[in-house]
Amino acid sequence: MTDEMFMGHLVGLAKEKLNMFNSLSEATGSLWDEIRDGRYIWEADREEVICLKTITKEETLKAYDKWIYPENRKIGNVIVRVVASEGPASAARPDIKCEEAE
């Protein structure tokens, strides 16, 4: 993948996260979800885009080699945790800051 393609994917993801809500109902629903779940992160999508700005292609490749690459003998498991975005189960959604992500 070229650097331009990587940046294109990164920009596309950032644009998707920064899309406006389609209706007032979606916007208020998002805010009420934050209140209900006790997170109070009013601009979570914006914060995620700020984190995306710091990601480089080299870091992404290193992360792939470290955690996903099938021929890496040091990897035993990759554990993916799926957390609901709505309802009572969403209270377990982790609050990860950009600097905490490895």
C-alpha beads as a LAMMPS data file, in Angstrom:
LAMMPS data file: protein, C-alpha beads

102 atoms
101 bonds

1 atom types
1 bond types

-500.0 500.0 xlo xhi
-500.0 500.0 ylo yhi
-500.0 500.0 zlo zhi

Masses

1 110.0

Atoms # bond

1 1 1 0.000 0.000 0.000
2 1 1 1.392 3.376 -0.937
3 1 1 1.602 6.283 1.494
4 1 1 -1.074 8.074 -0.507
5 1 1 -3.458 5.110 -0.226
6 1 1 -2.835 4.866 3.523
7 1 1 -3.546 8.568 3.988
8 1 1 -6.652 8.214 1.843
9 1 1 -7.991 5.473 4.124
10 1 1 -7.100 7.507 7.211
11 1 1 -8.814 10.618 5.864
12 1 1 -11.863 8.568 4.872
13 1 1 -12.150 7.161 8.392
14 1 1 -11.766 10.628 9.899
15 1 1 -14.457 12.044 7.588
16 1 1 -16.803 9.198 8.509
17 1 1 -16.322 9.901 12.212
18 1 1 -16.901 13.639 11.713
19 1 1 -20.089 13.270 9.654
20 1 1 -22.971 15.298 11.005
21 1 1 -25.935 13.473 12.455
22 1 1 -28.761 12.937 9.973
23 1 1 -31.414 14.134 12.383
24 1 1 -31.908 15.861 15.692
25 1 1 -33.068 12.511 17.039
26 1 1 -29.674 10.924 16.268
27 1 1 -27.821 13.833 17.863
28 1 1 -29.847 13.822 21.060
29 1 1 -29.717 10.014 21.168
30 1 1 -25.937 10.143 21.118
31 1 1 -25.857 12.674 23.957
32 1 1 -28.351 10.689 26.030
33 1 1 -26.263 7.543 25.508
34 1 1 -23.290 9.342 27.050
35 1 1 -25.416 10.475 29.984
36 1 1 -27.031 7.067 30.508
37 1 1 -23.690 5.272 30.396
38 1 1 -21.960 7.807 32.623
39 1 1 -19.169 8.592 30.156
40 1 1 -19.883 12.274 29.460
41 1 1 -17.503 12.354 26.490
42 1 1 -19.491 14.800 24.404
43 1 1 -17.053 14.924 21.505
44 1 1 -15.759 11.332 21.414
45 1 1 -15.659 11.212 17.614
46 1 1 -13.630 14.425 17.493
47 1 1 -11.168 13.054 20.069
48 1 1 -10.795 9.850 18.029
49 1 1 -10.016 11.898 14.906
50 1 1 -7.365 13.806 16.858
51 1 1 -5.817 10.429 17.735
52 1 1 -6.018 9.367 14.077
53 1 1 -3.906 12.391 13.132
54 1 1 -0.999 10.919 15.094
55 1 1 -1.053 7.486 13.436
56 1 1 1.593 6.777 10.824
57 1 1 1.826 4.023 8.247
58 1 1 4.981 2.736 9.953
59 1 1 3.221 2.491 13.327
60 1 1 0.329 0.655 11.715
61 1 1 2.692 -1.850 10.093
62 1 1 4.555 -2.356 13.380
63 1 1 1.258 -2.982 15.180
64 1 1 0.246 -5.471 12.477
65 1 1 3.564 -7.305 12.754
66 1 1 3.377 -7.319 16.548
67 1 1 -0.238 -8.378 17.059
68 1 1 -1.718 -9.823 13.876
69 1 1 0.957 -11.191 11.505
70 1 1 0.289 -14.964 11.392
71 1 1 3.965 -15.998 11.171
72 1 1 4.964 -14.135 14.323
73 1 1 5.901 -16.946 16.726
74 1 1 5.534 -14.745 19.803
75 1 1 1.813 -14.267 19.296
76 1 1 -0.415 -16.768 21.008
77 1 1 -3.760 -15.019 20.713
78 1 1 -5.314 -11.809 19.576
79 1 1 -8.277 -11.032 21.760
80 1 1 -10.936 -8.711 20.422
81 1 1 -13.462 -7.320 22.838
82 1 1 -16.768 -6.276 21.322
83 1 1 -18.778 -3.913 23.480
84 1 1 -22.304 -2.760 22.771
85 1 1 -22.798 0.856 21.808
86 1 1 -26.303 0.977 23.222
87 1 1 -28.171 -0.500 26.151
88 1 1 -26.948 -1.683 29.548
89 1 1 -24.030 -3.630 28.072
90 1 1 -22.495 -0.434 26.690
91 1 1 -21.544 0.661 30.211
92 1 1 -18.504 -1.626 29.857
93 1 1 -17.238 0.309 26.822
94 1 1 -13.646 1.238 27.644
95 1 1 -12.636 4.877 27.795
96 1 1 -9.278 4.861 26.007
97 1 1 -7.252 8.009 25.606
98 1 1 -5.000 8.415 22.578
99 1 1 -1.818 8.351 24.643
100 1 1 -2.876 5.093 26.366
101 1 1 -3.209 3.147 23.098
102 1 1 -0.153 1.098 22.290

Bonds

1 1 1 2
2 1 2 3
3 1 3 4
4 1 4 5
5 1 5 6
6 1 6 7
7 1 7 8
8 1 8 9
9 1 9 10
10 1 10 11
11 1 11 12
12 1 12 13
13 1 13 14
14 1 14 15
15 1 15 16
16 1 16 17
17 1 17 18
18 1 18 19
19 1 19 20
20 1 20 21
21 1 21 22
22 1 22 23
23 1 23 24
24 1 24 25
25 1 25 26
26 1 26 27
27 1 27 28
28 1 28 29
29 1 29 30
30 1 30 31
31 1 31 32
32 1 32 33
33 1 33 34
34 1 34 35
35 1 35 36
36 1 36 37
37 1 37 38
38 1 38 39
39 1 39 40
40 1 40 41
41 1 41 42
42 1 42 43
43 1 43 44
44 1 44 45
45 1 45 46
46 1 46 47
47 1 47 48
48 1 48 49
49 1 49 50
50 1 50 51
51 1 51 52
52 1 52 53
53 1 53 54
54 1 54 55
55 1 55 56
56 1 56 57
57 1 57 58
58 1 58 59
59 1 59 60
60 1 60 61
61 1 61 62
62 1 62 63
63 1 63 64
64 1 64 65
65 1 65 66
66 1 66 67
67 1 67 68
68 1 68 69
69 1 69 70
70 1 70 71
71 1 71 72
72 1 72 73
73 1 73 74
74 1 74 75
75 1 75 76
76 1 76 77
77 1 77 78
78 1 78 79
79 1 79 80
80 1 80 81
81 1 81 82
82 1 82 83
83 1 83 84
84 1 84 85
85 1 85 86
86 1 86 87
87 1 87 88
88 1 88 89
89 1 89 90
90 1 90 91
91 1 91 92
92 1 92 93
93 1 93 94
94 1 94 95
95 1 95 96
96 1 96 97
97 1 97 98
98 1 98 99
99 1 99 100
100 1 100 101
101 1 101 102
